[in-house]
Amino acid sequence: MKCTSIALAAAATLTLAACGGNDLGSAANTGANSSALPQLSAATPGTLAGNCAALAAKLSFANTVFTTVTDVAAGTLKVAGKSIAEHCLIQGSMNQRVSSVDGKTYAIGFEMRLPIAWNGRFFYQPNGGLDGNVVTATGEIGGGGPTSDALNMGFAVISSDAGHSSAQNPLFGLDPQARIDYGYNAVATLTPMAKQVIKLAYGKAPDRSYFDGCSNGGRHALVAAARSSAEYDGIIAGDPGFHLPKAAVGEMWSAQQLAKVATATTSNGLPDITTGFTATERQMVASKILSKCDALDGATDGLIQDIKACQANFSLATDVPTCTNNVRDGTCLTSAQKDAVGNVFSGARNSAGTALYASFPYDAGLGPGWSAWKQANSITLDPAAAAFTFTTPPQTAAVLSQLSAYALNFSMDTDAPKIFATSGAYSESAWSFMTPPDETNLSALKQRGAKLMVYHGTSDPVFSSNDTTDWYQRLTAANSGDASNFARLYTIAGMNHCSGGPSTDQFDMLTPLVAWVEQGKAPDSVVATARDASNVTPNSDVPTGWGAGRTRPLCPYPKVARYQGGDVSAASSFACS
C-alpha cells in the first residue's frame, strides 16, 4: 500500500468532544452512598472514511506536526503470533520547543494506529519507566504475554514518549516543562488531539475512551483518573507507581540495606549487593514463606492467595534458620542478613523511624524478577530518576556517571525530603507532578459512570502492593465504605512487577472493563493463566510441577480465591470469598 508522508503545522485548534462520551443509556442517583450510578451507552462501530492519503490531507491541530501517515497491511504486525488487521499509522509531535534551561529541543512525540474496521472506541497506551520512546501503538492490554491487543480488538490507539526522547533520558529532568509533561501534561495535551484525529478519520469522535497501563503506565492511569476524569470512561491501572518518587527512595533504601551484608565488591569498589542476598538464599526464603502460607487458601499449590493472613503467619526471624558461626551455605541467613532483608520488606524510613515508603508483603516471587529491581535497577534506574526528575533542584549531570554511589549514599534524612521541594524554575515539586491530586477523591469519575480496575502483583519488588491496598482501603472509606460500584482492586499471587514470578499472570482486563462500562456487568473475577512451557509466551518462573494450562480467578479485594475442591489446576475449583 502507498505510504504518504506529510508535515502539517496546524494553524488553529479544532473543536472536539471533550469527554470520552457523554451519552447515557440510563441515569440514576449519583450520590456518594448510592450503588446506582449512570449507565454509559455502548460504543457503535465505524469505518475509516477513505484511505490514509485522504486523511493526511485533512489533518490539522494546533502546535502539531503530522510527519507520517501510512497504510499498514494486515499481518505486518503480530501479537502472540496473531496478525494485526489493516490499519492507518499516524506519527507526529506536539509543542516542539527549545529549553531555556538545558538548550535541548523537546516535543511530545506520538503514534496513532487507526483500524479500518473501528469499534467506536479510543485507547490510550502509556509507557513505563522514564518514558522517552514512542512504542508501537498496538494497545497492550497488560498482564504477562497478552494474547490480544486493543488495536486488533478494533480500538483506535495512541502511544507517546511523554515529552522527551530516549536520548534525553534521564537528563530530561533538568528541564522543568519536560518534568511536567512526563508527570501529567503529555496525556492531557495528546488526548484532545487524538480524539480530533479520530473524528476526522471516522466522521465522529470516539463513543467511549479507555486507558490501560502498568508500572509508570499504571501511574499515568491513576493520574488520568484524577486529572482527566471527563476524558476516559474506563481505566486499568496495573502495578501502579502512583507514589513513584517515594518508591524510588524505597529502592535506594533497599540497596543500602543489602550493601551492609554484601560479601564482595564491584569493579568500582562499591558493595556488590547481589551477594547480600543470593539467588540460593532467596529461593530458600521463598520456600519457607510457602511452607507457612501456601495452604491458607485451602490448596497447597505454590500460590499464596491469602496474602494478608500470610503476613501474620510468617516470621523471618523464626521461620528462616539462622546461620551458625555466620557460615552462609544457602540453607540459612545470618543475623545481619535477617536485619537487612527485614528492613527491605519493612520499607524505607529515616533516622527518626518515620516511614518514607510502604512495606512489602512476604510472598514467594523472590526469583530473577525480584532481583532485577532490588539488586540492579535500585542502583541504576531509580537513582537516575531520583537525581534528575524527583529531586528539586536536580543534581548536576556529573552524577550520571556515579549512580551507584549516589544510591548508596542517598540520605533518608536530608535527600528524601527533596521530592516535596520546589526551587526557582522548578515551581512544581515531583510529588505534585507525579502523583494523582487528592488521590482518593475520584467522585468526578464515579459520578459520570466511568469505571476503574486496578491490579497488583503481591511479589512486585518496586511498587508495593501494600501501598496500593492501603490506597484502595482509603478510597473505600472515602466512598462510605464501598467503592466497588466504580473501582475494584485485584491482587495477583506471586506476580512480580507487571508480569513474571511464580504466578498466573496472563489475563485480559480490557474485555471485562468494557462490559462493565457499557453494559453494567461488574467483573466479580477475572480468569488468569499461568504461562507454562506450553504457552505461546512461556514464563520461566512457572514451576514445572504446575503442569499445563493452570488458571485461577483474580478476586476483587478484599476477597480471596479459596479452594472449593476439584481440579486444582482449574479456576472453577476456586471461589472468591
C-alpha positions in Angstrom: 0.0 0.0 0.0 1.0 3.5 -0.6 2.8 5.5 2.2 2.2 9.2 2.4 4.5 11.4 4.4 3.3 14.9 5.3 4.3 17.7 7.6 1.3 19.8 8.6 1.8 22.6 11.2 -1.7 23.4 12.5 -2.9 26.9 12.3 -5.8 26.8 14.8 -7.2 24.5 17.5 -10.2 22.5 16.2 -13.3 21.9 18.2 -13.8 18.4 19.6 -15.9 16.4 22.0 -14.2 17.0 25.4 -15.3 13.8 27.1 -14.8 10.1 26.5 -18.5 10.0 25.7 -21.5 11.7 27.3 -24.4 9.6 26.1 -26.1 7.7 28.9 -28.0 4.6 28.5 -29.9 5.5 31.6 -29.4 7.9 34.5 -29.6 7.1 38.2 -28.9 8.6 41.5 -25.2 9.6 41.6 -24.9 10.3 45.3 -21.9 9.1 47.1 -23.8 6.5 49.1 -25.7 5.1 46.1 -24.8 1.9 44.3 -26.8 3.0 41.3 -24.6 5.1 39.0 -25.2 6.4 35.5 -25.0 3.6 32.9 -23.0 4.7 29.9 -24.2 3.6 26.5 -22.3 1.1 24.3 -20.0 2.3 21.6 -21.1 1.9 18.0 -18.6 0.8 15.2 -17.5 2.8 12.3 -15.2 2.5 9.2 -12.3 4.7 8.2 -13.5 7.2 5.7 -11.4 6.9 2.6 -7.8 5.9 3.0 -4.7 7.2 4.8 -3.7 9.6 2.0 -7.2 11.2 2.1 -6.9 11.5 5.9 -3.5 13.0 5.6 -4.8 16.0 3.6 -7.3 16.8 6.4 -5.1 16.5 9.5 -4.6 19.7 11.4 -4.2 20.6 15.0 -2.6 23.5 16.9 1.1 23.2 17.6 1.2 19.8 16.0 3.2 18.4 13.1 2.0 15.2 11.5 5.1 13.7 10.0 3.9 10.4 8.5 0.6 8.9 7.6 0.9 5.3 6.3 -1.3 2.4 5.3 -0.2 -0.7 7.2 -1.3 -4.0 5.6 -2.8 -6.8 7.6 -0.2 -9.2 9.1 2.6 -6.5 9.1 2.4 -6.6 12.9 1.7 -9.6 15.1 0.8 -10.1 18.8 1.3 -13.6 20.3 1.6 -14.9 16.7 -1.7 -13.3 15.7 -1.8 -10.9 12.7 -3.0 -7.4 13.4 -5.6 -6.2 10.9 -5.1 -3.5 8.3 -4.9 0.0 9.8 -3.6 3.5 9.3 -0.4 4.7 11.1 0.0 8.3 12.0 3.2 9.7 13.6 4.0 13.2 14.7 4.8 15.6 17.5 3.3 18.4 19.5 4.6 21.5 21.2 8.2 21.5 19.9 10.4 23.9 21.8 14.0 24.7 22.9 14.5 24.6 26.6 15.8 27.7 28.2 17.4 25.6 30.9 19.4 23.0 29.1 19.2 24.2 25.5 17.8 20.9 24.3 14.9 20.6 21.8 11.8 18.9 23.3 8.5 17.8 21.9 5.7 15.4 22.7 6.2 12.6 20.2 3.2 10.3 19.4 2.0 7.5 17.2 -1.6 6.6 16.4 -2.9 3.5 14.7 -6.4 3.6 13.4 -8.1 0.3 12.3 -10.1 0.2 9.1 -12.9 -1.6 11.0 -13.3 0.6 14.1 -15.2 -0.4 17.2 -16.0 3.2 18.1 -13.5 3.3 21.0 -10.3 5.1 21.8 -7.4 3.6 23.7 -4.5 5.4 25.4 -1.4 3.3 25.7 1.1 4.8 28.2 4.7 3.9 28.7 6.5 2.5 31.7 9.8 3.6 33.3 11.1 7.0 32.4 9.1 7.0 29.1 11.1 8.6 26.2 10.1 6.2 23.5 7.1 6.2 21.1 6.3 2.5 21.4 4.3 0.7 18.7 0.7 1.6 19.4 -0.8 -1.8 19.3 -2.7 -1.2 22.5 -1.0 -3.5 25.0 -3.6 -4.8 27.5 -1.4 -5.7 30.4 -0.5 -8.9 32.1 2.2 -11.3 31.0 2.3 -12.4 27.4 -1.0 -10.9 26.3 -2.8 -13.0 23.7 -4.5 -10.0 22.0 -4.3 -6.2 21.9 -6.6 -3.2 21.7 -5.8 -2.5 18.1 -6.9 -5.9 16.9 -10.0 -5.6 19.0 -10.9 -2.6 16.9 -9.8 0.3 19.1 -8.1 3.4 17.8 -4.8 3.6 19.8 -2.3 6.3 20.7 1.2 6.0 22.3 3.7 8.7 23.1 7.1 9.4 24.6 5.6 11.7 27.2 7.5 14.7 26.0 11.2 13.7 25.7 13.3 11.2 23.7 15.2 8.2 25.0 18.4 10.1 24.2 17.4 12.7 26.8 16.8 10.1 29.5 17.4 10.6 32.3 18.6 14.2 32.0 15.2 15.5 30.7 14.6 16.1 34.4 16.8 19.2 34.1 14.0 20.8 32.1 11.0 22.0 34.3 8.5 21.6 31.5 9.7 18.1 30.5 9.2 17.0 34.1 5.6 18.2 34.0 4.9 16.7 30.6 6.3 13.4 31.9 4.2 13.7 35.0 0.8 14.5 33.6 0.7 17.1 30.8 1.5 14.9 27.9 -1.6 12.8 28.5 -3.7 16.0 28.9 -2.2 17.5 25.7 -2.4 14.5 23.5 -6.0 13.3 24.4 -7.9 16.2 22.7 -5.7 16.0 19.6 -6.2 12.2 19.3 -9.9 12.5 19.6 -10.0 15.1 16.9 -7.9 12.9 14.6 -10.4 10.1 15.2 -13.3 12.4 14.4 -11.7 13.4 11.1 -10.9 9.7 10.3 -14.3 8.2 11.1 -16.7 11.1 10.9 -17.4 11.0 14.7 -15.5 11.3 17.9 -15.0 8.1 19.9 -18.1 7.0 21.8 -16.0 5.5 24.6 -12.4 6.1 25.7 -10.2 3.7 27.6 -6.8 4.0 29.3 -4.6 0.9 30.2 -1.1 0.9 31.6 1.2 -0.9 34.0 4.1 0.4 36.2 4.7 4.1 35.3 1.8 3.4 32.9 -0.3 2.4 35.9 0.7 5.7 37.5 -0.3 7.5 34.3 -3.6 5.7 34.5 -4.4 6.7 38.1 -3.3 10.3 37.4 -5.7 10.3 34.4 -8.5 9.0 36.7 -8.0 12.1 38.8 -6.9 14.7 36.3 -8.8 13.6 33.1 -11.9 12.1 34.6 -14.1 13.7 31.9 -12.0 12.2 29.1 -11.9 8.5 30.0 -14.8 6.0 30.6 -12.7 3.0 31.6 -9.3 2.9 33.2 -6.9 0.0 34.0 -4.0 0.7 36.3 -1.5 -2.2 36.7 1.1 -2.3 39.5 0.7 1.5 39.7 3.7 3.5 40.7 1.4 6.3 41.7 3.8 7.2 44.5 6.8 6.8 42.3 9.1 9.4 43.9 8.7 7.6 47.2 9.2 4.2 45.6 12.5 5.4 44.1 13.6 6.4 47.6 12.5 2.9 48.7 14.6 1.3 46.1 17.7 3.1 47.2 16.9 2.2 50.8 16.8 -1.5 49.8 20.2 -1.2 48.1 21.7 0.3 51.2 20.4 -2.5 53.3 21.8 -5.2 51.1 25.1 -3.4 50.8 25.5 -3.9 54.6 25.7 -7.6 54.1 27.4 -7.8 50.7 30.4 -10.2 50.7 32.1 -8.8 47.6 32.7 -5.5 45.8 32.2 -4.4 42.2 34.8 -3.1 39.8 34.2 0.4 41.1 34.9 -0.6 44.7 31.3 -0.4 45.9 29.5 -3.3 47.7 28.1 -5.9 45.3 24.5 -6.0 46.6 23.7 -9.2 44.7 26.0 -11.0 47.2 23.9 -9.7 50.1 21.0 -12.0 49.3 21.9 -14.6 46.8 19.7 -16.5 44.4 20.0 -19.6 46.5 19.2 -17.7 49.7 16.2 -16.1 48.1 14.9 -19.5 46.9 15.3 -20.8 50.4 13.4 -17.9 52.0 10.6 -18.3 49.4 10.3 -22.0 50.3 9.9 -21.1 54.0 7.2 -18.5 53.1 5.4 -21.1 51.1 5.6 -23.7 53.9 3.9 -21.3 56.3 1.4 -19.7 53.9 0.6 -21.8 50.8 -2.3 -23.8 52.4 -4.0 -20.8 53.9 -6.3 -20.5 50.9 -7.2 -24.3 51.1 -4.8 -25.5 48.4 -1.1 -26.3 48.6 -0.4 -25.2 45.1 2.6 -22.8 45.2 0.3 -19.7 45.3 -0.4 -17.6 48.3 -3.8 -16.2 47.7 -4.5 -15.1 51.2 -1.6 -12.7 51.3 -2.9 -10.8 54.4 -3.1 -14.0 56.5 0.4 -14.9 55.3 1.9 -11.8 56.9 0.5 -12.9 60.3 1.7 -16.4 59.9 5.3 -16.0 58.5 8.2 -14.7 60.6 11.6 -14.0 59.0 13.1 -14.2 62.5 11.8 -17.7 63.5 10.8 -19.4 60.2 14.1 -19.0 58.4 17.1 -20.7 60.0 19.9 -18.5 61.4 23.4 -19.4 60.2 25.7 -20.9 62.8 29.0 -19.0 63.1 27.9 -16.8 60.2 28.6 -19.6 57.7 26.4 -18.9 54.7 25.6 -22.1 52.7 22.3 -21.2 51.2 20.2 -23.0 53.9 20.1 -20.1 56.3 20.5 -16.3 56.8 22.9 -14.6 59.2 21.5 -12.4 61.9 22.8 -9.4 59.9 21.1 -10.7 56.8 17.8 -11.1 58.6 18.1 -7.5 59.8 18.9 -6.3 56.2 16.2 -8.4 54.5 13.7 -7.5 57.2 14.5 -3.8 56.5 13.9 -4.3 52.8 10.5 -5.7 53.4 9.5 -3.2 56.1 10.2 -0.3 53.8 12.3 2.8 53.8 12.4 5.1 56.8 14.5 7.9 58.1 16.7 8.0 61.2 13.7 9.0 63.3 11.9 5.9 62.2 9.4 7.7 60.0 8.2 5.6 57.1 9.2 7.1 53.7 7.5 4.4 51.6 5.3 1.4 52.2 6.3 -2.0 53.4 6.2 -5.1 51.1 4.4 -8.3 51.8 6.4 -11.5 52.1 5.5 -13.7 49.1 7.0 -16.5 47.0 8.2 -14.5 44.0 11.8 -13.9 45.0 13.4 -15.0 41.7 15.1 -13.1 38.9 12.3 -10.5 38.5 12.6 -9.6 42.2 16.4 -9.4 42.0 16.3 -7.3 38.8 14.7 -4.4 40.7 16.1 -4.8 44.2 19.7 -5.7 43.1 20.1 -3.9 39.8 17.6 -1.1 39.0 17.9 0.1 42.6 21.4 1.4 41.8 20.9 2.4 38.1 17.4 3.3 37.0 15.9 4.5 40.3 18.8 6.8 41.4 18.7 8.3 37.9 15.1 9.1 38.2 15.6 10.4 41.8 18.6 12.5 40.9 17.3 14.3 37.9 13.5 14.1 37.9 12.3 13.7 41.5 14.9 15.8 43.3 14.4 19.6 43.3 16.6 21.2 42.3 18.0 18.3 40.2 21.5 17.0 40.6 24.2 18.0 38.1 24.8 15.8 35.0 28.1 14.6 36.6 26.0 12.3 38.9 25.1 10.2 35.9 28.5 8.6 35.9 28.2 7.6 39.6 24.6 6.5 40.1 25.5 3.5 42.3 27.4 5.8 44.7 24.6 8.3 44.6 22.1 5.5 45.6 24.3 4.0 48.3 24.9 7.4 49.8 21.4 8.9 49.4 20.4 10.4 52.7 17.0 9.3 54.0 17.1 12.4 56.3 18.2 15.2 54.0 17.8 13.9 50.4 14.4 12.2 50.6 12.5 15.4 51.5 13.6 16.9 48.2 10.8 15.1 46.4 8.5 17.6 48.0 10.6 20.7 47.3 10.3 23.5 44.7 13.1 25.8 43.7 13.3 28.6 41.2 12.2 27.5 37.7 11.1 24.2 39.3 7.8 25.6 40.6 6.1 22.2 40.9 7.5 19.5 43.1 8.0 15.9 42.0 5.3 14.9 44.4 2.9 17.3 42.8 3.5 16.5 39.1 3.9 12.7 39.5 1.0 11.8 41.8 -2.7 12.0 41.4 -4.0 15.1 43.1 -6.4 14.2 46.0 -5.9 10.6 45.1 -8.9 9.2 46.9 -11.3 11.7 45.5 -12.5 10.1 42.3 -16.1 11.4 42.6 -16.0 13.1 39.2 -15.0 9.8 37.5 -17.5 7.8 39.6 -20.5 10.1 39.0 -20.0 10.1 35.2 -20.5 6.3 35.3 -16.8 5.6 34.4 -15.1 2.6 35.9 -11.6 1.8 37.3 -9.9 -1.6 37.5 -6.5 -1.8 39.4 -4.3 -4.9 39.7 -1.1 -5.5 41.5 1.3 -8.5 41.9 2.0 -9.3 45.5 5.6 -10.1 44.7 6.2 -6.7 43.0 9.6 -5.6 44.3 9.5 -1.9 43.2 5.9 -0.7 43.7 4.5 -2.2 46.9 1.1 -4.0 46.6 0.7 -2.9 50.3 0.8 0.7 49.1 -1.9 0.0 46.5 -4.0 -1.9 49.0 -3.7 0.9 51.5 -4.9 3.4 48.8 -7.9 1.2 48.0 -8.8 1.0 51.6 -8.7 4.8 51.8 -10.7 5.0 48.6 -13.3 2.7 50.1 -13.5 4.8 53.3 -14.0 8.0 51.1 -16.9 6.3 49.5 -18.9 5.4 52.6 -17.2 2.0 53.0 -17.7 0.7 49.5 -16.0 1.8 46.3 -16.8 -1.4 44.3 -19.5 0.1 42.2 -16.9 2.0 40.2 -13.4 0.9 41.3 -12.0 -2.6 42.0 -8.6 -3.9 43.0 -7.2 -7.3 42.1 -4.1 -8.7 43.8 -2.1 -11.4 41.9 -0.4 -14.0 43.9 3.3 -14.4 43.2 3.5 -11.9 40.3 6.5 -9.7 40.1 6.4 -6.2 38.5 3.6 -6.3 36.0 4.3 -9.9 35.0 6.6 -12.8 35.8 7.1 -14.6 39.0 5.5 -18.0 40.0 2.1 -16.7 39.1 -1.0 -16.8 36.9 0.0 -13.5 35.2 -1.7 -13.8 31.8 -5.1 -12.1 31.7 -7.3 -9.7 29.8 -9.0 -7.0 31.9 -9.9 -4.8 29.0 -12.8 -7.0 27.8 -14.5 -7.2 31.3 -13.9 -3.4 31.7 -15.7 -2.6 28.5 -18.6 -4.9 29.6 -18.7 -3.1 33.0 -18.6 0.4 31.5 -21.0 -0.2 28.6 -23.3 -3.0 29.8 -23.1 -2.6 33.6 -21.7 -6.1 34.1 -19.4 -5.7 37.1 -16.3 -8.0 37.0 -16.7 -10.3 40.0 -13.5 -12.1 39.0 -11.1 -12.2 36.1 -9.6 -15.6 34.9 -5.8 -15.6 34.8 -3.5 -18.3 33.3 0.0 -19.5 34.3 2.3 -19.3 31.3 3.9 -22.7 31.5 6.2 -24.2 28.8 3.2 -24.9 26.5 2.2 -21.3 26.4 2.9 -19.2 23.3 4.9 -16.8 25.6 6.3 -19.0 28.4 7.2 -17.7 31.8 10.3 -19.4 33.1 9.3 -18.7 36.7 6.3 -21.1 36.5 7.2 -24.3 38.3 7.2 -27.4 36.0 5.1 -29.2 38.7 2.1 -26.9 38.0 1.5 -28.8 34.7 -0.1 -27.2 31.7 -2.9 -24.6 31.5 -3.3 -23.7 35.2 -5.9 -21.0 35.7 -7.0 -19.0 38.7 -9.7 -16.4 39.4 -8.4 -12.9 40.2 -10.7 -11.7 43.0 -11.7 -8.2 43.8 -10.1 -7.1 47.1 -10.6 -7.9 49.9 -11.9 -11.3 48.6 -9.5 -14.2 48.3 -9.5 -17.1 45.8 -10.2 -20.1 48.1 -10.1 -23.7 47.0 -13.5 -25.4 46.9 -12.4 -28.9 45.8 -11.9 -30.5 42.4 -9.2 -30.0 39.8 -6.5 -27.8 41.5 -5.4 -26.6 38.1 -8.8 -25.0 37.2 -10.1 -21.6 38.2 -13.6 -23.2 38.5 -12.3 -25.0 41.6 -11.8 -21.7 43.5 -14.3 -19.2 44.7 -13.8 -15.5 45.7 -14.8 -15.1 49.3 
